[in-house]
Amino acid sequence: MRFRNKLYQFMQGRNGVDDLAKFQNRVSFILLLLAILFSILTVAFTSHAMLTAAAVFRVLYFVFYGLGIVFLILWGVRVFSRNVAKRQKENTRYLYRRQKIRRFFSGRRQAWTDRKTYRYFKCPKCGLRMRAPKGKGKIRVTCKTCGEVFLRKT
């Protein structure tokens, strides 16, 4: 219980683990695992007298190991930083970008699921994605956002 209180006192006023720190931690873990894989491949190819492949794997080992250590250091700096406002701003930017990417792939997944029953297209003026049932022939579409009217074949 005493260690827990000391740790709590130490972390007061510091950023702690947020979503961006978790992402950095995961990336460093994956990079270090890849470095281990390349080190194993280096040893395996050195023993089979394929020295060119072993040299390539050795270089890849150092690259991934170095990147993994860099991400681990960035994680530590982020978690123990006392500049909480700046770290929160960085985390907010990260969350915004992550949400944007998730929204993009979510829309594509829905379009793939509905590909047999709906046709998707974009408004030529504002770029809004819309859908219409397939098999209706040429239809006149009015964009909800900008009011643009255009013809599309479904």
C-alpha positions as CSV (number, residue, x, y, z in Angstrom):
1,M,0.0,0.0,0.0
2,R,2.9,2.3,0.7
3,F,4.4,1.9,-2.8
4,R,1.0,2.7,-4.3
5,N,0.8,6.0,-2.4
6,K,4.3,6.9,-3.5
7,L,3.5,6.2,-7.1
8,Y,0.3,8.2,-6.8
9,Q,2.2,11.2,-5.4
10,F,4.8,10.9,-8.1
11,M,2.2,10.9,-10.9
12,Q,0.3,13.9,-9.6
13,G,0.6,16.8,-12.0
14,R,1.9,14.5,-14.8
15,N,0.1,13.5,-18.0
16,G,-0.2,9.7,-17.4
17,V,-1.4,7.2,-19.9
18,D,-3.8,8.5,-22.6
19,D,-4.9,7.1,-25.9
20,L,-1.9,8.4,-27.8
21,A,0.5,6.9,-25.2
22,K,-1.3,3.6,-25.6
23,F,-0.8,3.8,-29.4
24,Q,2.9,4.6,-29.0
25,N,3.3,1.7,-26.6
26,R,1.6,-0.8,-29.0
27,V,3.7,0.5,-31.9
28,S,6.9,0.1,-30.0
29,F,5.9,-3.4,-28.9
30,I,5.2,-4.4,-32.5
31,L,8.4,-2.9,-33.8
32,L,10.4,-4.7,-31.1
33,L,8.7,-8.0,-31.9
34,L,9.6,-7.5,-35.6
35,A,13.2,-6.7,-34.5
36,I,13.3,-10.1,-32.6
37,L,12.0,-11.8,-35.7
38,F,14.7,-10.3,-37.9
39,S,17.4,-11.2,-35.4
40,I,16.2,-14.8,-35.6
41,L,16.2,-14.7,-39.4
42,T,19.7,-13.2,-39.3
43,V,21.0,-16.2,-37.3
44,A,19.1,-18.7,-39.4
45,F,20.4,-17.3,-42.7
46,T,23.9,-16.9,-41.5
47,S,24.1,-20.6,-40.6
48,H,22.8,-21.6,-44.2
49,A,25.6,-19.5,-45.9
50,M,23.1,-17.0,-47.4
51,L,25.1,-14.0,-46.2
52,T,23.4,-11.4,-48.4
53,A,20.0,-12.2,-46.9
54,A,21.5,-12.3,-43.4
55,A,23.0,-8.8,-44.0
56,V,19.6,-7.5,-45.1
57,F,17.9,-9.0,-42.1
58,R,20.6,-7.6,-39.8
59,V,20.0,-4.1,-41.2
60,L,16.2,-4.6,-40.8
61,Y,16.8,-5.7,-37.2
62,F,18.7,-2.5,-36.4
63,V,16.1,-0.3,-38.1
64,F,13.1,-1.9,-36.3
65,Y,15.0,-2.1,-33.0
66,G,15.9,1.6,-33.2
67,L,12.4,2.6,-34.1
68,G,11.0,0.5,-31.3
69,I,13.3,2.1,-28.8
70,V,12.4,5.6,-30.1
71,F,8.7,5.0,-29.7
72,L,9.3,3.6,-26.2
73,I,11.2,6.7,-25.3
74,L,8.5,8.9,-26.7
75,W,5.9,6.9,-24.7
76,G,7.9,7.5,-21.5
77,V,8.3,11.2,-22.2
78,R,4.6,11.5,-22.9
79,V,3.5,9.6,-19.7
80,F,5.8,11.4,-17.3
81,S,5.4,14.9,-18.9
82,R,4.3,17.8,-16.6
83,N,3.2,19.8,-19.6
84,V,-0.3,18.4,-19.4
85,A,-2.0,21.0,-21.6
86,K,0.3,20.3,-24.5
87,R,0.0,16.6,-24.1
88,Q,-3.9,16.9,-24.0
89,K,-3.8,18.9,-27.2
90,E,-1.6,16.3,-28.9
91,N,-4.0,13.6,-27.7
92,T,-7.0,15.5,-29.0
93,R,-5.4,15.8,-32.5
94,Y,-4.6,12.0,-32.4
95,L,-8.2,11.2,-31.5
96,Y,-9.5,13.4,-34.2
97,R,-7.3,11.7,-36.9
98,R,-8.1,8.2,-35.5
99,Q,-11.9,9.0,-35.7
100,K,-11.5,10.3,-39.2
101,I,-9.8,7.1,-40.3
102,R,-12.3,4.9,-38.6
103,R,-15.2,6.8,-40.2
104,F,-13.6,6.3,-43.6
105,F,-13.3,2.6,-43.2
106,S,-16.7,2.2,-41.6
107,G,-18.3,3.9,-44.6
108,R,-16.4,1.6,-46.9
109,R,-17.5,-1.5,-44.9
110,Q,-21.1,-0.4,-45.1
111,A,-20.8,0.2,-48.8
112,W,-19.3,-3.3,-49.3
113,T,-22.1,-4.9,-47.3
114,D,-24.8,-3.0,-49.3
115,R,-23.1,-3.5,-52.7
116,K,-25.8,-5.8,-54.1
117,T,-28.8,-3.6,-53.2
118,Y,-27.5,0.0,-53.3
119,R,-25.4,2.1,-55.5
120,Y,-23.1,4.7,-53.8
121,F,-22.0,8.0,-55.4
122,K,-20.7,11.4,-54.5
123,C,-22.3,14.8,-55.1
124,P,-20.2,16.6,-57.8
125,K,-20.4,19.9,-55.9
126,C,-19.8,19.2,-52.2
127,G,-18.6,15.5,-52.3
128,L,-21.3,14.2,-50.0
129,R,-21.7,10.4,-50.3
130,M,-25.2,9.2,-51.1
131,R,-26.8,5.9,-51.9
132,A,-29.8,4.9,-54.1
133,P,-31.4,1.5,-54.6
134,K,-30.0,-0.5,-57.6
135,G,-32.0,-1.3,-60.6
136,K,-34.1,1.9,-60.8
137,G,-32.5,3.1,-64.1
138,K,-31.6,6.8,-64.4
139,I,-32.7,8.9,-61.5
140,R,-32.5,12.5,-60.6
141,V,-30.7,13.1,-57.3
142,T,-30.9,16.2,-55.1
143,C,-28.1,16.6,-52.6
144,K,-29.3,17.2,-49.1
145,T,-26.4,19.5,-48.2
146,C,-25.9,21.9,-51.2
147,G,-29.1,21.3,-53.2
148,E,-27.2,20.3,-56.4
149,V,-29.4,18.3,-58.8
150,F,-27.8,15.7,-61.0
151,L,-28.6,12.5,-62.9
152,R,-27.2,9.1,-62.0
153,K,-27.7,5.5,-63.3
154,T,-28.4,3.0,-60.6
